[in-house]
Amino acid sequence: MPKGYWIAHVDVDDPEAYKEYVAANAAPIAEYGGRFLVRAGQFETTHGEQRTRHVVIEFPSYQAALECYNSPGYQAALVIRNKASQSESLIIEGYDGPQPGDD
């Protein structure tokens, strides 16, 4: 079963409030097996406009990613995020098929 991923691109408007969001999202993300792969690290824009912060969270399955996002715990955290930042995000199913160089 392919993994699920949250991908978010964020501009933080209120850093102190955003810290509250980070604290509030920890429990629901952990409950659904989420694991941060990217969390605001160094990046270089190679094409188009970008936000200043990027996040990728891996879940054991696409279904777990959806359930976490829709959970009461994460929805409460989302209210905080929406007041503290501007963002685009998506939930996407991972790919388990052939890779370049596979024979």
Summary of the structure (lengths in Angstrom):
residues: 103
radius of gyration: 14.7
end to end distance: 21.7
largest distance: 50.5
contacts: 266
relative contact order: 0.34
helix: 38%
strand: 29%
